[in-house]
Amino acid sequence: MTTRVIQWSSGNVGKAIIRSIARRQEIELVGLYVYSQEKSGTDAGEIAGIAPLGILATDSVEDLLAIDADIVIHTPLPSLVYGDDPDADVATICQLLASGKDVITTVGYMYPKVYGAELVARFEDACNAGNSSFHSTGLNPGWLGDVMPLTMSSLSSRIDQVYVREITNFEFYPSPEVMFGMMGFGKTDAEFAQTIERYEHWLTNLFRENIQMIADGLGVELDTITDSRELAYADNDLQPAAGTVREGTIAGQHWEWAGISNGKKVIVHETVWRMHRSVAPDWPDGDHSVTIEGKPRMHITFDPVWIDDGLLATGMHALNAVPYVLAAGAGIKTLLDLPWIMGRMDNS
């Protein structure tokens, strides 16, 4: 039986999903939502850079809701940091769920309990109304900093600390919307201060979800989750793929989130983000890594080019979750609730 999928948005991640769906026999694209009136009425295949698929994009939510579909893959830029209405994504997700469509998103809400009982109730009420399921995923959070350490933990006799370090050079990341519009690179301190409250709230909660899900998965009670950040600035004009970072503007961000139990950092997620390899040479360098201190001690280091297309990987973690979410039953389904998500090998 073919699964009928609606793709919500046609950015880099959305286009990657459309191209992948077109190659799969078990999944059929039946709708595409776009934010641009110029794209509305255009064939989804043309938007994704492939042959026409016979599915015309629409910017009408009402038209999209009327489509008979099993699931919506929701991959817009998060409205919490990028839009005028920070509640827009939650409202959209709940509307889709209540219409009877399962939803997989990449905008956050991977572990909704972090946001409190009110948000959990909104998602659950929408799932109950539509007999639908909700799942959120990604690359990190959504795989590197949670799926990997939880998978490694199955080899542990004793766990003292989980430490995840992400070191990313965004020099070749081609999305100005994410780098400048969402993450605040290329801004002066004054410009950053105007947007930091919303961005920091979104980012901190995103990694609080990550920390809390690991804690619950490992059965540890946290006292609190702390966060800290440090900024670095461009010594000269930089030319990463996303666009120019002017001298003196923000070119690096160093964050740490830590789950504290009995006064100790038991789960730590550190991110070191640079817009160019030359930024902040005194900060930690090297590769992504996951370390579990305990018995046995485990450490996995990822090659500097461990993944050559993070946008594609993000979309595929959502797309490959489709059959598992459909089979999971109604309600919020986190990574702790689903089986091991796997891709499919093409033998053709």
N, C-alpha and C positions, 0 to 999 in steps of 0.2 A: 504494500500500500504506500502510495506516494505522500510525503509530508508536504503540506502547503505552507509556504513561508512568505511573510511580508518583511521586507527590509526597510527599516526606519532610518533614513538619511543616506546621503550619497557622497560622504567624504572619503578620505583614503581608505578607512576601515570598511565602510559600506561598499565601496567599489570592489575591494578584495573579496568580500563575501559574495557579491553578485557573480563575480567571475568564477568563484569556486562552486556556487550552486549550479551554474550553467554546465559544469562538468560532471555533476552527480545525477545519477538516475533515480535515486530514492528521495530526492528533494526537488520540489518545484517552486520557483519564484512566482507568486501570484499578485504581488503588489510592491510598490516602492513609494515611500513618502519622501518628498524633498521640501526644503524650506524656501527655495527660490522659484518665483513665478516663471522665470525664464526657462527653468528645467521642466516645469510642469507640462505634461503632454509629450515629453520626449521619451523615446524607447529606453528602457532600463539598460539594455545591452549597449546602446550607443553611449550612454552616460558612463558606463563602466569600461568603455574602450574595446568592446567585443561586438560580434554580430548581433543584430536585433533579436530580441527575445519575445516580442509580441506583448510586452507588458509596458504600459505607459505610466510614467511617474505622475504623481499628483501632489498638490500642496493642500488638498482638502482632507481634513481629518475625518469628516463625515463620510466621504467617499471611501476612505480607507477602512473605517469601521464596518462598512457594509460588505466588504469583501469576505468571502468564506475562506478562512485561513486557520491553521492549527496553532501557529506560533508567530510572534513578531520578534525579530532581532533588532534591538534598539541601541543604536551606536552614534548618537549625536555628541557634539561637544557639550560638556556638562553645563546646564543653564545656571547652576549654583554659582559658578565663577564667570560664566561668559555671557549670560543673558540678563535681561531686565527683570525677569521674574525668577527668583531662586527656587521657587516651588514648582516650576513648570515641568521638570522631569518627573517628579513624583506624581503630579496630577495626570500627566500623559500616561505614565505606566499604569496607574490605577484605572484610568478610563479604558485602556486596552484590556486589562485583566477582567474588568467587569463586563466587557463585551463578549467574554468567553474565549479569549485568545491567551495562550501562555505567552510569557514575555521573558526574554533573556536580554539583559542590558550590560553595557560596559561603562556606565557613567558613575558607578559607585553603588552604595547600598548593598554591598556584598554580604554584610553581616548587620542587618538592620537594628538588632537589639542595642547596638552602641548608641543609636539616636534616641532611644527611649521608647516607652510603651505606646505613646501616641502614634508614632510612625509605624511601628509594627502592626498596630491595630488597623491603620489605613490600608496597608498592603494586604493583611489577612482578610479584611472586610471585602476588598475588591476581588480577591481570589475566591472567597465564598460566594460572592454574587455571580461570578462567571464560571464557577467550578474550574478554575484555572490555576496555574502555578507560576511562580516568579523566581528567577535566578539571576544573579549578577556575577560577572567574571571579568577577566582581563589577563594581562601579562604580569604586572606587578603593581599593586596587589592583584591576586587572582591566580598566580602560579609560582613565580620564583620565591616570594617571601612567605608563602603559606603552604601550598601543595608540596613543595620540595621538602621543607623541614618536617612537615607532618609525615610524609612518606619515609624520610630517614629515621624518624622516631621509632618506627616499627622494629628497628634493630637495637634499641636501647634497653639496657638493664636499669640505668639510672640517668636522669637528665637534670643537670644543674643549670644550664643556660642554653638558650637558642639565640644565635647571633647571625643576622642576615645583613650583608653589606652589598649595596648596589652602587657601582661606580660607572656612570654613564657620561660619555662624551657625545653631546648632541650636535657636533660639527656637521654631520651628514644627515640629520633628521630634517625632512623637507616641509615641515608644517609650521608656517608663521602663526597660524591661529592658536596652536598649542603653545609654542615657545614664547611668543610675545603677548598674545591676547590672553592666554590662560595662566601660564606659569610666571609671567612678569619679567622675563629676561629682556634686556635692552632698555630697561626703564631707569630713570634716575631714582634716587631715594625718595624724593618727593612724589614722583609718579607712582612708585611702588607702594608708598604709604596710602595712597588713595584707593588702591585695590586690594591691599594685603589682607584686610579683615575678612572679606569674602573668600579670597583664595586660601588663606591660612585655615579658615574654618573648614572649607571643603577638604583641603589636603590633610589636615590633622585628623579629621574624622575618618578619612579614607584609610589612613594607616592605623588609627585606633581600631577600626574594624579588623584589620589584618592581625594586630596584636591580640585582640580579644578572642578572635576565632582560634588562633593557635592555643591560647590559654585554655579555652573550653575544650578543644580537642585533646589537650594533654592533661586535663583535669586539675589545673592549678588555679587557685583563687588569687586574683590580683587586688592589691590595695588601691592602686591608681595607675594611670598611664601618663607619663610625662613626655614633653616635647621641647626641642630646642632647635635654633637655626642660626646660621652664620652666612653672610653674603660676601661675595668677592666681585671685583670690578675689572673691566677691560683696561689694560694698560695702553692699548691703541685700538683703532678700528679693527673689528673682526668681521670675516665674511663666511659665516656658516651657511649651510644650505637653506635655512629658513629666512635669511636676510641679514642685513648689516646690524652688528652690535657696536654702537658708537663708543669711543673712548670715554671712560669714566662712568659708563652705565653698568647695570648688573649683568655679570657674565658667569657667575657661579653661585650655587646654593648648596649648603651642607646642612642636612637635617638629621635629627635623631629622635626616634620614638622608643620609649622603654616601658615595658610592663614591670611594675614593681610589686614584689611579694616579700613580706617580712623584711622590708628595707633594702632588698637586693634587686638589681636589674636581672630579671630571669628571662625576659624575651626582649631583644633589642633589634630594631630595624634602622639601619643607618643608610642614608642616601647621599652620594656625592655627585652633583650634577654640574657639568661644565659645558659651556657653549663652544669651547675650543680647547684643544689639548694643552695649550699654554697657560690656561687660567689656574690660579691658586696652586702653584707647584708644591706648597707646603701641606696641602690637604692630602688625605690618603689617596694613593694611586694603586693601579693594578687592575684586578678583575673582579667581577661579581663573585660572591662566595656565600656559602651557608655553613655555619659551624655549630655543632652540638657538643657542648662541654659536658662530660659525664663518663659513663662506662657503657660501651667504649666511646672514646672521643672520635667524632667524625667531622671531616672537613671536605667540602666539595668546592673546587674553584672552577669557574667557567672561563673558557677561552675569551680573549678580548673581543673577538667577533663571534661570540657564542650563538648569536642569532643575527642574520643579515637583513631581516625585515620585521621589525617589532610591530608595525601596523598590521601586517598580514597575520602574524602570530596572534595578536589580540583578537582579530576577527575570527580566526580559526578556532580559538578556544571557545568562543561563543557558538559558532556553527557546529562544532563537533559535540557540543553539549546538548544539541536539540533532541536526539532520541532519548537521552537520559531524563531530561526535564519532562518530556511528554509522558514518560512512563512513571513519573514520580508521584502523581496524584496532586490534588489541590493544595495550595498553601505556599509559604516561603520555603524555598529549597536552597540552602547554602551548600558550599563545597563539602561541609561535614555531613550533609544529608544524601548526597548523590554517590553512586558508585564511581569507581575510577574511570575518568573520561578518556577515551582513546579516539584516535583518528582512523582513517581508512586507507588501505594501500590500494593504489590503482594498478592493476595487473594488465591493463589493456596495452 
